[in-house]
Amino acid sequence: MSDLGRVLVLAGGLSHERDVSLRSGRRVADALRSVGVEVEQRDVDANLVERLRDDPPDAVFPVLHGVTGEDGALRQVLDLYGVPYVGADAAACRTAFDKPVASTMVGAAGLQTPSSVVLGHETFRELGAAALMEAVIHQIGLPLVVKPARGGSALGASIVRSAEELPSAMVNCYAYGRVALIEQYIDGTEIAVTVVDTGDGPRALPAVEIRPDSGFYDYEARYTAGATQFVVPAQLGDGVAAACASAAVTAHEALGLRDLSRSDLVVDASGVPWFLEVNVAPGMTETSLVPLAAEAAGVELGVLCRDLLAAAAARC
């Protein structure tokens, strides 16, 4: 058996990504058990605080996605009770989860980021939606991408290729969040780069190239088996692959992350990686990208998760 003691995998929650989180939690828990770790998987509910207070686990692996899992609130609670956990602390999560803020910080660190406009729902509605949409298209151009400023799994996200498509894209976006991020569409190869740090500094795992059958890596393409082709390692030249790995590590460090993150990038025709967003609690399902990257690196998922927990426990 592992010397980690009792590990708690937290999954579920009440965000739009609850079902995905539960699948991720089961995958992580099973992987940990396969390498001899004593694991309990549980949901986040009204009894969690009492459990943390009266019978704290030795370490926690949070795999909650979306607002309740990635905005830092849960990790703040874990900090209150002195329970070590895998992943970024609460302050870093808040920064990374806000896509416009994260993009600004990563851009300041030297990475390419798309041009963008951020519009809250009230501003959009009260100051004249039609005129604002016209101004956005004039500034950014078409095509463009509309997505919630905070959230994951591409929920509420759309590619807009004509002015006529923008109103419905904005309505769809606001259904999932009060603030919309409207950004320049970068044409190129979509990849994801996982960064892990098990105690010897952050390193990038092999990039995963994403080829959705629909042409857009939306919620269905992410979580429907067979809807997307993944190429691992991504079909990139050595220099471009190194630039993508460096970009992901730079984003990880610029945002103050730790242990585990996944950066979503697009490589343009000239081989330049553009930063789109970062995930502090990336998916761990059967169609998720972190397990694919770990496998390509020759690392068992259970071993990786165990080592991340050990690194987290060593901080206490």
PAZAPA-4460 file (N, C-alpha, C; in steps of 0.05 Angstrom, whole numbers, plus 32768, in hexadecimal, padded with zeros to 4 digits):
% residues 316
    n_x    n_y    n_z   ca_x   ca_y   ca_z    c_x    c_y    c_z   seq   type   mol
   8011   7FE8   8000   8000   8000   8000   8011   8019   8000     1      M     A
   8006   8030   7FF7   8015   8049   7FF6   8018   8054   8012     2      S     A
   802D   8064   8016   8031   8071   8030   8024   808C   8031     3      D     A
   8013   8093   801D   8005   80AC   801D   7FF0   80AF   8033     4      L     A
   7FE7   8098   803E   7FD1   8099   8050   7FB6   8099   8042     5      G     A
   7FA2   80A6   804E   7F88   80A7   8042   7F85   80BF   802F     6      R     A
   7F7C   80BA   8017   7F7A   80CF   8003   7F5C   80D2   7FFC     7      V     A
   7F54   80EB   7FFA   7F39   80F2   7FF3   7F38   80FE   7FD7     8      L     A
   7F29   80F2   7FC5   7F25   80FD   7FAA   7F0A   810C   7FAA     9      V     A
   7F0B   8126   7FA5   7EF2   8136   7FA5   7EE9   813A   7F89    10      L     A
   7ED0   8133   7F83   7EC5   8135   7F68   7EA7   813B   7F6A    11      A     A
   7E9C   8146   7F54   7E80   814B   7F53   7E7A   8169   7F55    12      G     A
   7E70   8172   7F6B   7E6A   818E   7F6E   7E50   8195   7F60    13      G     A
   7E4B   81AF   7F5E   7E31   81B9   7F53   7E35   81CA   7F3A    14      L     A
   7E4C   81C9   7F2D   7E4F   81D8   7F15   7E43   81CA   7EFD    15      S     A
   7E43   81D7   7EE6   7E39   81CB   7ECD   7E4A   81B2   7EC5    16      H     A
   7E62   81B0   7ED1   7E74   819A   7EC9   7E74   8184   7EDE    17      E     A
   7E5F   8181   7EED   7E5D   816D   7F02   7E61   8151   7EF7    18      R     A
   7E54   814A   7EE2   7E56   812E   7ED8   7E72   8128   7ECF    19      D     A
   7E7F   813B   7EC2   7E9B   8137   7EB9   7EAD   8133   7ED2    20      V     A
   7EA8   8144   7EE6   7EB9   8142   7EFE   7EB6   8127   7F0C    21      S     A
   7E9E   811C   7F0D   7E9A   8102   7F19   7EA9   80EC   7F09    22      L     A
   7EA9   80EE   7EEF   7EB8   80DB   7EDF   7ED6   80DE   7EE4    23      R     A
   7EDF   80F7   7EE6   7EFB   80FC   7EEC   7F03   80F0   7F07    24      S     A
   7EF1   80F4   7F1A   7EF7   80EA   7F35   7EF9   80CC   7F36    25      G     A
   7EE7   80BE   7F28   7EE9   80A1   7F27   7F03   8098   7F1A    26      R     A
   7F0B   80A6   7F05   7F24   809E   7EF7   7F3C   80A2   7F0A    27      R     A
   7F3D   80B8   7F18   7F54   80BD   7F29   7F54   80AA   7F41    28      V     A
   7F3D   80A5   7F4D   7F3B   8093   7F63   7F43   8076   7F5B    29      A     A
   7F3A   806D   7F44   7F42   8052   7F3B   7F60   8051   7F35    30      D     A
   7F6A   8066   7F29   7F87   8066   7F23   7F98   8065   7F3C    31      A     A
   7F8F   8074   7F50   7F9E   8074   7F6A   7F9C   8059   7F78    32      L     A
   7F85   804D   7F77   7F82   8032   7F84   7F94   801E   7F76    33      R     A
   7F98   8021   7F5B   7FA8   800E   7F4C   7FC6   800E   7F55    34      S     A
   7FCE   8024   7F62   7FEA   8025   7F6C   7FEB   8025   7F8A    35      V     A
   7FD5   801A   7F96   7FD6   8014   7FB3   7FCF   802B   7FC6    36      G     A
   7FC2   8040   7FBC   7FBB   8056   7FCD   7F9F   8052   7FD8    37      V     A
   7F9B   8057   7FF2   7F81   8055   7FFF   7F71   806E   7FF8    38      E     A
   7F5B   806A   7FE9   7F4C   8081   7FDD   7F2F   8080   7FE5    39      V     A
   7F24   8097   7FEB   7F07   809B   7FED   7F00   80B1   7FD9    40      E     A
   7EEB   80AC   7FC9   7EE1   80C1   7FB8   7EC7   80CB   7FC3    41      Q     A
   7EC4   80E5   7FC4   7EAB   80F0   7FCE   7EA4   810A   7FC0    42      R     A
   7E8A   8111   7FC2   7E80   8129   7FB7   7E85   8140   7FCA    43      D     A
   7E81   8158   7FC0   7E82   8170   7FD1   7E66   8176   7FDB    44      V     A
   7E62   8173   7FF5   7E47   8177   7FFF   7E49   8184   801B    45      D     A
   7E32   8186   8028   7E31   8195   8042   7E41   8186   8058    46      A     A
   7E48   816D   8054   7E56   815E   8069   7E75   8160   8065    47      N     A
   7E7E   816D   8050   7E9A   816C   804A   7EAB   817B   8060    48      L     A
   7EA1   8192   8068   7EB0   81A2   807C   7EB3   8192   8096    49      V     A
   7E9D   8186   809E   7E9E   8176   80B7   7EB2   815F   80B4    50      E     A
   7EB3   8153   809D   7EC7   813E   8098   7EE3   8148   8099    51      R     A
   7EE8   815F   808C   7F03   816A   808D   7F0C   8172   80A9    52      L     A
   7EF9   817A   80B9   7EFF   8182   80D4   7F04   816B   80E7    53      R     A
   7EF2   8157   80E5   7EF3   8141   80F9   7F03   8129   80F0    54      D     A
   7F05   8125   80D6   7F14   810D   80CC   7F23   8114   80B3    55      D     A
   7F36   8126   80B4   7F43   8130   809C   7F53   811A   808E    56      P     A
   7F52   811A   8073   7F63   8107   8064   7F80   8110   8065    57      P     A
   7F92   80FF   805D   7FAE   8107   805C   7FB4   8119   8044    58      D     A
   7FA4   8117   802F   7FA7   8128   8017   7F8E   8126   8006    59      A     A
   7F89   813B   7FF6   7F71   813D   7FE5   7F7A   8141   7FC8    60      V     A
   7F6C   8132   7FB6   7F70   8137   7F9A   7F56   8142   7F8F    61      F     A
   7F54   815D   7F8B   7F3B   8169   7F82   7F39   8166   7F64    62      P     A
   7F23   815C   7F5A   7F1E   815A   7F3D   7F02   8166   7F38    63      V     A
   7EFC   817C   7F45   7EE3   818A   7F3F   7EE9   819E   7F29    64      L     A
   7ED8   819E   7F15   7EDB   81B0   7EFE   7EC7   81C7   7F00    65      H     A
   7ECC   81DC   7EF2   7EBA   81F2   7EF1   7EBC   8205   7F09    66      G     A
   7EA8   8216   7F0D   7EAA   822B   7F21   7EB0   8221   7F3C    67      V     A
   7EA1   820D   7F46   7EA5   8204   7F62   7EBF   81F5   7F66    68      T     A
   7ECB   81EC   7F51   7EE4   81DD   7F54   7EFD   81EB   7F4D    69      G     A
   7EFB   8200   7F3C   7F13   820C   7F32   7F16   822A   7F39    70      E     A
   7F03   8235   7F48   7F04   8251   7F4E   7F13   8257   7F69    71      D     A
   7F1D   8242   7F75   7F2D   8245   7F8D   7F1E   8242   7FA7    72      G     A
   7F03   8242   7FA6   7EF3   8241   7FBF   7EF8   8227   7FCF    73      A     A
   7EF7   8210   7FC1   7EFA   81F7   7FCF   7F16   81F5   7FDA    74      L     A
   7F2A   81FE   7FCC   7F46   81FC   7FD6   7F4A   820E   7FEE    75      R     A
   7F3B   8225   7FEE   7F3C   8236   8006   7F32   8227   801F    76      Q     A
   7F1D   8217   801B   7F12   8207   8031   7F27   81F3   803A    77      V     A
   7F33   81E5   8027   7F48   81D2   802E   7F5F   81DF   803E    78      L     A
   7F66   81F7   8035   7F7B   8206   8044   7F72   820C   8060    79      D     A
   7F59   8213   8064   7F4F   821A   807F   7F53   8202   8092    80      L     A
   7F51   81EA   8088   7F53   81D3   8099   7F6E   81C5   8097    81      Y     A
   7F81   81D2   8089   7F9C   81C8   8088   7F9F   81AE   807A    82      G     A
   7F8E   81A8   8067   7F8F   818F   8058   7F9E   8193   803E    83      V     A
   7FB4   8185   8039   7FC3   8188   8020   7FB3   817D   8008    84      P     A
   7FB7   818A   7FF2   7FA9   8182   7FDA   7FBA   8187   7FC1    85      Y     A
   7FB3   8178   7FAC   7FC1   817B   7F92   7FB6   8194   7F84    86      V     A
   7FC9   81A4   7F79   7FC1   81BA   7F69   7FC6   81D5   7F74    87      G     A
   7FBF   81E9   7F64   7FC4   8205   7F6B   7FB5   820D   7F84    88      A     A
   7FC0   8221   7F92   7FB2   822B   7FAA   7F9B   823D   7FA1    89      D     A
   7F8C   8247   7FB5   7F73   8255   7FAF   7F78   826F   7F9E    90      A     A
   7F8D   827E   7FA6   7F92   8297   7F98   7F99   8292   7F7B    91      A     A
   7FAA   827F   7F76   7FB2   8279   7F5A   7F9A   826E   7F4A    92      A     A
   7F89   825E   7F57   7F71   8255   7F49   7F5F   826C   7F40    93      C     A
   7F5B   827F   7F52   7F4A   8296   7F4B   7F55   82A4   7F32    94      R     A
   7F6F   82A8   7F31   7F7C   82B5   7F1B   7F79   82A5   7F01    95      T     A
   7F80   828B   7F02   7F80   827A   7EEB   7F64   8276   7EE0    96      A     A
   7F50   8275   7EF2   7F35   826F   7EEA   7F28   8286   7EDB    97      F     A
   7F31   829E   7EE0   7F26   82B5   7ED2   7F36   82B8   7EB8    98      D     A
   7F2B   82B0   7EA2   7F3A   82AE   7E88   7F46   82C9   7E80    99      K     A
   7F38   82DF   7E81   7F44   82F8   7E79   7F5C   8300   7E8B   100      P     A
   7F5A   82FC   7EA5   7F70   8302   7EB6   7F88   82F0   7EB1   101      V     A
   7F82   82D6   7EAE   7F98   82C3   7EA8   7FA6   82CA   7E8E   102      A     A
   7F96   82D1   7E7A   7FA1   82D8   7E60   7FB4   82F0   7E62   103      S     A
   7FAB   8304   7E71   7FBB   831C   7E75   7FD6   8315   7E82   104      T     A
   7FD5   8305   7E97   7FEE   82FE   7EA5   8000   82ED   7E94   105      M     A
   7FF5   82DA   7E85   8005   82C9   7E74   8011   82D9   7E5D   106      V     A
   8001   82EC   7E53   800C   82FD   7E3E   8023   830E   7E48   107      G     A
   8021   8318   7E61   8036   8328   7E6C   8050   8317   7E70   108      A     A
   804C   82FC   7E72   8063   82EA   7E74   8070   82E4   7E59   109      A     A
   8065   82EF   7E44   8071   82EC   7E2A   8063   82D9   7E16   110      G     A
   804C   82CD   7E1E   803E   82BB   7E0B   802B   82CB   7DFA   111      L     A
   8026   82BF   7DE2   8012   82CB   7DD0   7FF6   82C4   7DDA   112      Q     A
   7FE5   82D8   7DDB   7FC9   82D3   7DE3   7FB6   82E2   7DCF   113      T     A
   7F9E   82D7   7DCA   7F8C   82E4   7DB7   7F83   8300   7DC0   114      P     A
   7F7E   8311   7DAD   7F70   832B   7DB4   7F55   8324   7DBF   115      S     A
   7F4B   8335   7DD2   7F32   832E   7DDE   7F23   8346   7DE8   116      S     A
   7F09   8342   7DED   7EF7   8356   7DFA   7EE8   8347   7E10   117      V     A
   7EE4   8353   7E27   7ED5   8347   7E3D   7EBC   8357   7E42   118      V     A
   7EA4   834B   7E41   7E8B   8359   7E45   7E7A   834B   7E59   119      L     A
   7E73   8359   7E6E   7E5F   834E   7E81   7E43   834F   7E76   120      G     A
   7E32   833E   7E80   7E17   833C   7E75   7E07   8355   7E78   121      H     A
   7E09   8362   7E8F   7DFA   837B   7E93   7E03   8391   7E80   122      E     A
   7E1E   8394   7E7D   7E28   83A8   7E6A   7E1F   83A2   7E4E   123      T     A
   7E20   8389   7E46   7E18   8381   7E2B   7DFB   8388   7E26   124      F     A
   7DEA   8382   7E3A   7DCD   8386   7E37   7DC5   83A4   7E38   125      R     A
   7DD1   83B3   7E4B   7DC8   83CE   7E51   7DD4   83E3   7E3F   126      E     A
   7DEB   83DE   7E34   7DF9   83F2   7E24   7DF4   83EE   7E06   127      L     A
   7DE4   83DA   7DFE   7DDE   83D7   7DE2   7DED   83C0   7DD6   128      G     A
   7DE0   83A8   7DD6   7DEE   8390   7DCD   7DF6   8392   7DAF   129      A     A
   7DE4   839C   7D9F   7DEA   839D   7D82   7E03   83AE   7D7C   130      A     A
   7E04   83C6   7D88   7E1B   83D7   7D83   7E34   83CB   7D8E   131      A     A
   7E33   83BF   7DA5   7E4B   83B2   7DB1   7E55   839B   7DA0   132      L     A
   7E43   838B   7D95   7E4C   8375   7D84   7E59   837F   7D6B   133      M     A
   7E4E   8395   7D60   7E5A   83A1   7D48   7E77   83AA   7D4E   134      E     A
   7E7A   83B7   7D66   7E94   83C1   7D6D   7EA8   83AA   7D72   135      A     A
   7E9F   8395   7D7F   7EB0   837E   7D84   7EBA   8372   7D6A   136      V     A
   7EA9   836E   7D57   7EB1   8363   7D3D   7EC5   8375   7D2F   137      I     A
   7EC0   838F   7D31   7ED2   83A2   7D24   7EEE   83A1   7D31   138      H     A
   7EEF   839D   7D4B   7F09   839D   7D58   7F17   8383   7D55   139      Q     A
   7F09   836C   7D59   7F16   8352   7D5A   7F16   8345   7D3E   140      I     A
   7F01   8349   7D2F   7EFE   833C   7D15   7EF1   8321   7D18   141      G     A
   7EEC   8315   7D02   7EE0   82FA   7D00   7EF3   82E7   7CF3   142      L     A
   7EF2   82CD   7CFA   7EE2   82C2   7D10   7EEC   82C9   7D2B   143      P     A
   7EDB   82C4   7D3F   7EE3   82C9   7D5B   7ED7   82B3   7D6C   144      L     A
   7EDF   82B3   7D85   7ED5   829F   7D98   7EC8   82AD   7DAF   145      V     A
   7EB0   82A3   7DB7   7EA2   82AE   7DCE   7EA1   8298   7DE3   146      V     A
   7EA8   829E   7DFC   7EA7   828A   7E11   7EA5   8298   7E2C   147      K     A
   7E9A   828A   7E40   7E99   8297   7E5B   7EB5   829D   7E66   148      P     A
   7EB7   82B3   7E73   7ED1   82BB   7E7E   7EDA   82A8   7E94   149      A     A
   7EC7   829A   7EA1   7ECD   8287   7EB6   7EBD   826E   7EB0   150      R     A
   7ECB   8257   7EAF   7EBD   823E   7EAA   7ECE   822C   7E99   151      G     A
   7EC5   8214   7E95   7ED5   8200   7E87   7EC5   81EE   7E75   152      G     A
   7ED2   81DA   7E6A   7EC6   81C6   7E58   7EB9   81D2   7E40   153      S     A
   7EC0   81EA   7E38   7EB6   81F8   7E21   7E97   81FD   7E23   154      A     A
   7E8C   81FC   7E3B   7E70   8201   7E3E   7E6B   821F   7E38   155      L     A
   7E57   8225   7E27   7E51   8240   7E20   7E64   824C   7E0B   156      G     A
   7E76   823C   7E00   7E89   8246   7DED   7E80   8242   7DD0   157      A     A
   7E86   8255   7DBF   7E7F   8253   7DA2   7E94   8260   7D91   158      S     A
   7E97   8255   7D79   7EA6   8263   7D64   7E93   8273   7D53   159      I     A
   7E98   828C   7D4F   7E87   829E   7D40   7E95   82A5   7D25   160      V     A
   7E89   829D   7D0F   7E96   82A2   7CF5   7E88   82B8   7CE5   161      R     A
   7E70   82C1   7CEE   7E62   82D6   7CE1   7E54   82E8   7CF6   162      S     A
   7E4F   8301   7CEF   7E42   8313   7D01   7E26   8309   7D0A   163      A     A
   7E19   82FA   7CF9   7DFF   82F0   7CFF   7DFF   82DB   7D16   164      E     A
   7E16   82CE   7D19   7E19   82B9   7D2E   7E1F   82C4   7D49   165      E     A
   7E28   82DD   7D4B   7E31   82E7   7D64   7E1B   82EA   7D79   166      L     A
   7E02   82F4   7D73   7DEE   82F6   7D88   7DE8   82DC   7D96   167      P     A
   7DE4   82C6   7D87   7DDE   82AD   7D94   7DF6   82A3   7DA4   168      S     A
   7E0E   82A8   7D9B   7E26   82A0   7DAA   7E27   82AF   7DC5   169      A     A
   7E20   82C8   7DC5   7E20   82D8   7DDE   7E0B   82CD   7DF1   170      M     A
   7DF3   82C7   7DE7   7DDE   82BC   7DF8   7DE7   82A1   7E04   171      V     A
   7DF3   8290   7DF3   7DFD   8276   7DFD   7E12   827A   7E12   172      N     A
   7E24   828D   7E0E   7E39   8292   7E21   7E2E   829B   7E3C   173      C     A
   7E1C   82AE   7E3B   7E11   82B9   7E54   7E00   82A5   7E64   174      Y     A
   7DF8   8290   7E57   7DE9   827B   7E65   7DFC   826C   7E79   175      A     A
   7E16   826E   7E75   7E29   8260   7E86   7E3A   8273   7E97   176      Y     A
   7E36   828D   7E94   7E46   82A0   7EA4   7E3E   82BC   7E9E   177      G     A
   7E43   82CE   7EB1   7E3B   82EA   7EAF   7E4E   82FB   7E9F   178      R     A
   7E65   82F0   7E99   7E7A   8300   7E8A   7E83   82F0   7E72   179      V     A
   7E83   82FD   7E5B   7E8B   82F0   7E42   7EA7   82F9   7E3A   180      A     A
   7EB7   82E6   7E31   7ED1   82EB   7E26   7ECE   82E7   7E07   181      L     A
   7ED3   82FC   7DF8   7ED1   82FA   7DDB   7EEE   82FE   7DD0   182      I     A
   7EF8   82EA   7DC3   7F14   82EC   7DBB   7F19   82E4   7D9E   183      E     A
   7F2E   82ED   7D94   7F38   82E7   7D79   7F3A   82C9   7D75   184      Q     A
   7F30   82BF   7D5F   7F33   82A2   7D59   7F4E   829D   7D4D   185      Y     A
   7F5D   828B   7D58   7F77   8284   7D4E   7F75   826A   7D3F   186      I     A
   7F7B   826C   7D25   7F79   8254   7D14   7F93   8244   7D17   187      D     A
   7F91   822A   7D1C   7FA9   821A   7D1E   7FA4   81FF   7D2B   188      G     A
   7FB9   81F3   7D35   7FB7   81D9   7D42   7FB2   81DC   7D60   189      T     A
   7F9C   81D1   7D69   7F95   81D3   7D85   7FA3   81BD   7D95   190      E     A
   7FB0   81C5   7DAA   7FBE   81B2   7DBA   7FBA   81B8   7DD8   191      I     A
   7FC0   81A5   7DE8   7FBF   81A8   7E05   7FD9   819E   7E11   192      A     A
   7FE4   81AD   7E23   7FFD   81A5   7E30   7FFA   81A4   7E4E   193      V     A
   7FFE   818C   7E59   7FFC   8188   7E76   8017   818E   7E82   194      T     A
   8016   819C   7E99   802E   81A2   7EA8   802B   8195   7EC4   195      V     A
   803F   8185   7ECC   803F   8178   7EE6   8058   8180   7EF5   196      V     A
   8055   8180   7F10   806C   8185   7F21   8069   8173   7F3A   197      D     A
   8079   815E   7F3B   8077   814B   7F51   808D   8150   7F65   198      T     A
   8098   8168   7F64   80AC   8170   7F78   80C7   8178   7F6D   199      G     A
   80CB   8175   7F53   80E5   817C   7F47   80E2   8191   7F31   200      D     A
   80CD   81A2   7F34   80C8   81B7   7F21   80B4   81B0   7F0B   201      G     A
   80A6   81C4   7F00   8092   81BE   7EEC   809E   81B5   7ED2   202      P     A
   8091   81A1   7EC6   809A   8196   7EAC   8081   8190   7E9B   203      R     A
   8085   8193   7E81   806E   818F   7E6F   806E   8171   7E66   204      A     A
   8057   8166   7E65   8053   814B   7E59   804F   814F   7E3B   205      L     A
   8050   8139   7E2C   804C   813C   7E0F   8032   814A   7E08   206      P     A
   8033   815B   7DF4   801B   816A   7DEB   8007   8157   7DDE   207      A     A
   7FEE   815C   7DE3   7FD8   814D   7DD7   7FCB   815F   7DC1   208      V     A
   7FCB   8155   7DA9   7FBE   8163   7D93   7FA1   815B   7D92   209      E     A
   7F8F   816E   7D8E   7F73   816B   7D90   7F66   816F   7D75   210      I     A
   7F58   815A   7D6B   7F4C   815B   7D50   7F2E   8153   7D52   211      R     A
   7F1D   8166   7D5B   7F00   8160   7D5D   7EF4   815B   7D42   212      P     A
   7EE3   8147   7D40   7ED5   8141   7D26   7EC4   8158   7D1D   213      D     A
   7EB8   8167   7D31   7EA6   817D   7D2B   7EB5   8196   7D23   214      S     A
   7ECF   8197   7D27   7EDF   81AF   7D22   7EE0   81C1   7D3A   215      G     A
   7ED1   81BC   7D4F   7ED2   81CD   7D67   7ED2   81BB   7D7F   216      F     A
   7EE5   81C0   7D91   7EE9   81AF   7DA8   7ED6   81B8   7DBF   217      Y     A
   7EBC   81B3   7DBA   7EA8   81BC   7DCE   7EA3   81A6   7DE2   218      D     A
   7E8E   81A9   7DF2   7E88   8196   7E08   7E84   817A   7DFD   219      Y     A
   7E74   8177   7DE8   7E6F   815D   7DDD   7E89   8150   7DD2   220      E     A
   7E99   8160   7DC4   7EB2   8156   7DB9   7EC5   814D   7DCF   221      A     A
   7EC4   815A   7DE6   7ED6   8154   7DFC   7ECF   813A   7E0A   222      R     A
   7EB5   8135   7E0D   7EAD   811F   7E1F   7E9D   8109   7E11   223      Y     A
   7E9B   8109   7DF7   7E8E   80F3   7DE8   7EA4   80E2   7DDC   224      T     A
   7EA5   80C9   7DE4   7EBA   80B7   7DD9   7EB8   80B6   7DBB   225      A     A
   7ECF   80B9   7DAE   7ED0   80B7   7D91   7ECA   80D1   7D82   226      G     A
   7EC2   80E6   7D90   7EBB   80FF   7D83   7ED3   8110   7D7C   227      A     A
   7EE9   810A   7D88   7F02   8119   7D83   7F19   8106   7D81   228      T     A
   7F2B   810B   7D6E   7F44   80FC   7D6B   7F5A   810B   7D7A   229      Q     A
   7F68   80FB   7D8A   7F7F   8107   7D99   7F99   80FB   7D8F   230      F     A
   7FAC   810C   7D89   7FC6   8102   7D80   7FDB   8109   7D95   231      V     A
   7FE7   80F4   7DA0   7FFB   80F8   7DB5   8014   80E8   7DAF   232      V     A
   802B   80F5   7DAE   8030   8111   7DB0   8024   8120   7D97   233      P     A
   801E   8139   7D9B   8014   8149   7D84   8028   8149   7D6D   234      A     A
   801D   814B   7D55   802E   814B   7D3D   8039   8167   7D39   235      Q     A
   804E   816D   7D48   805B   8187   7D47   8079   8182   7D42   236      L     A
   8086   8194   7D35   80A3   8193   7D33   80B0   8196   7D4F   237      G     A
   80C9   818D   7D51   80D6   818D   7D6C   80D7   81A9   7D77   238      D     A
   80DD   81BD   7D67   80DE   81D8   7D70   80C4   81E3   7D7A   239      G     A
   80AF   81DD   7D6B   8094   81E6   7D72   808A   81D7   7D8C   240      V     A
   8090   81BD   7D8D   8088   81AE   7DA5   8096   81BA   7DBE   241      A     A
   80B0   81C1   7DBB   80BE   81CD   7DD2   80B2   81E8   7DD9   242      A     A
   80AA   81F8   7DC5   809E   8212   7DCA   8084   820F   7DD9   243      A     A
   8074   81FA   7DD2   805B   81F6   7DE0   805F   81ED   7DFC   244      C     A
   8072   81DB   7E01   8079   81D3   7E1C   8082   81EA   7E2D   245      A     A
   8093   81FB   7E21   809C   8213   7E2F   8085   8226   7E36   246      S     A
   8073   8229   7E23   805C   823B   7E27   804B   8231   7E3E   247      A     A
   8046   8217   7E40   8035   820C   7E55   8042   8210   7E70   248      A     A
   805C   820B   7E71   806B   820F   7E8B   806B   822C   7E92   249      V     A
   806F   823E   7E7F   806F   825A   7E84   8054   8263   7E90   250      T     A
   803E   825A   7E84   8023   8260   7E8E   8020   8256   7EAA   251      A     A
   8028   823D   7EAF   8026   8230   7ECA   8034   8242   7EDE   252      H     A
   804C   824B   7ED8   805C   825A   7EEB   8052   8277   7EEE   253      E     A
   804A   8283   7ED7   8040   829F   7ED8   8027   82A2   7EE9   254      A     A
   8017   828D   7EEA   7FFE   828E   7EF9   8001   8283   7F15   255      L     A
   8019   827B   7F1C   801E   8271   7F37   8011   8256   7F3D   256      G     A
   800F   8245   7F29   8003   822B   7F2C   8016   8217   7F38   257      L     A
   800D   8200   7F3F   801E   81EC   7F4A   8012   81D0   7F45   258      R     A
   8023   81BC   7F45   801B   81A0   7F43   8012   8198   7F27   259      D     A
   7FFB   81A4   7F1F   7FEE   819A   7F06   7FDF   81B0   7EF9   260      L     A
   7FE3   81B3   7EDF   7FD2   81C5   7ECF   7FD2   81BB   7EB2   261      S     A
   7FBF   81C6   7EA3   7FBE   81BF   7E86   7FB8   81D9   7E77   262      R     A
   7FCA   81E0   7E66   7FC7   81F8   7E55   7FBC   81F0   7E3A   263      S     A
   7FA8   81FF   7E30   7F9D   81FB   7E16   7FAA   8210   7E03   264      D     A
   7FB5   8207   7DED   7FC4   8218   7DDB   7FBA   8213   7DBE   265      L     A
   7FC0   8226   7DAD   7FBC   8222   7D90   7FD7   822A   7D83   266      V     A
   7FE1   8218   7D72   7FF9   821E   7D63   7FF2   8228   7D47   267      V     A
   7FFA   8241   7D41   7FF2   824C   7D28   8004   8242   7D11   268      D     A
   7FFF   824C   7CF9   800C   8241   7CE1   802A   8246   7CE2   269      A     A
   8033   825A   7CF1   8050   8260   7CF3   805D   8251   7D0A   270      S     A
   804E   8240   7D18   8059   8230   7D2E   805A   823E   7D48   271      G     A
   804B   8254   7D4B   804B   8263   7D64   8034   8259   7D76   272      V     A
   8039   8251   7D8F   8023   8249   7DA0   8015   8261   7DAC   273      P     A
   7FFA   8261   7DAC   7FEA   8276   7DB8   7FDC   826A   7DD0   274      W     A
   7FDD   8278   7DE7   7FD1   826F   7DFF   7FB3   8276   7DFF   275      F     A
   7FA2   8262   7E05   7F85   8267   7E07   7F7C   8268   7E23   276      L     A
   7F82   8253   7E33   7F79   8252   7E4F   7F88   823B   7E5D   277      E     A
   7F86   823B   7E77   7F93   8227   7E87   7F7E   821A   7E9A   278      V     A
   7F82   8201   7EA0   7F70   81F2   7EB2   7F7F   81E9   7ECA   279      N     A
   7F75   81F0   7EE2   7F82   81E9   7EFB   7F78   81CE   7F06   280      V     A
   7F61   81C5   7EFC   7F57   81AB   7F03   7F4E   819D   7EE9   281      A     A
   7F61   8195   7ED9   7F5B   818A   7EBE   7F4C   816F   7EC0   282      P     A
   7F3D   8169   7EAC   7F2D   8151   7EAB   7F3F   8138   7EAC   283      G     A
   7F34   8123   7EB7   7F42   810A   7EBA   7F31   80F2   7EB0   284      M     A
   7F1E   80F8   7E9E   7F0C   80E4   7E94   7F1A   80D3   7E7F   285      T     A
   7F0A   80C0   7E74   7F15   80AE   7E5F   7F1C   80BD   7E46   286      E     A
   7F10   80D5   7E41   7F16   80E4   7E29   7F26   80FE   7E30   287      T     A
   7F30   8100   7E49   7F3F   8118   7E51   7F5C   8117   7E48   288      S     A
   7F69   812E   7E4A   7F83   8131   7E3D   7F9A   812B   7E50   289      L     A
   7F97   8130   7E6A   7FAD   812A   7E7C   7FB5   810D   7E7C   290      V     A
   7FA2   80FA   7E7F   7FA9   80DE   7E7E   7FB6   80D6   7E63   291      P     A
   7FAE   80E2   7E4D   7FBA   80DC   7E33   7FD7   80E6   7E33   292      L     A
   7FDC   80FD   7E3E   7FF7   8108   7E3F   8009   80F7   7E51   293      A     A
   7FFE   80EF   7E68   800E   80DE   7E7A   8016   80C4   7E6D   294      A     A
   8003   80B8   7E5F   8008   809E   7E52   801E   80A2   7E3D   295      E     A
   801D   80B9   7E2E   8031   80BE   7E19   804D   80C2   7E26   296      A     A
   804D   80CC   7E3E   8066   80D0   7E4C   8070   80B7   7E5A   297      A     A
   8061   80A1   7E58   8069   8088   7E64   8064   8087   7E82   298      G     A
   8051   8097   7E8C   804B   8099   7EA9   802F   808E   7EAE   299      V     A
   802C   807B   7EBF   8011   8071   7EC7   8002   8088   7ED5   300      E     A
   7FE8   808A   7ECF   7FD8   809F   7EDB   7FD8   809C   7EFA   301      L     A
   7FD6   8084   7F04   7FD7   8080   7F21   7FF0   8089   7F2D   302      G     A
   8007   8083   7F20   8021   808C   7F2A   8023   80AA   7F2B   303      V     A
   8019   80B7   7F15   801A   80D4   7F14   8009   80E0   7F2A   304      L     A
   7FF0   80D7   7F2D   7FDF   80E1   7F42   7FEA   80DD   7F5E   305      C     A
   7FF6   80C5   7F62   8003   80C0   7F7C   801A   80D3   7F81   306      R     A
   802A   80D8   7F6D   8041   80E9   7F71   8038   8106   7F75   307      D     A
   8023   810F   7F68   8019   8129   7F6D   800E   812C   7F89   308      L     A
   8001   8118   7F93   7FF7   8118   7FAF   800E   8119   7FC3   309      L     A
   8023   810A   7FBD   803A   8109   7FCF   8048   8125   7FD0   310      A     A
   8049   8132   7FB8   8055   814D   7FB8   8043   8161   7FC8   311      A     A
   8029   815E   7FC5   8017   816F   7FD5   801A   816B   7FF3   312      A     A
   801B   8151   7FFB   801D   814B   8017   8038   8155   8023   313      A     A
   804D   8155   8012   8067   815E   801B   8068   817C   8022   314      A     A
   8054   818B   8018   8054   81A8   801E   804B   81AE   803A   315      R     A
   803F   819B   8047   8034   819F   8062   804A   8199   8077   316      C     A
***
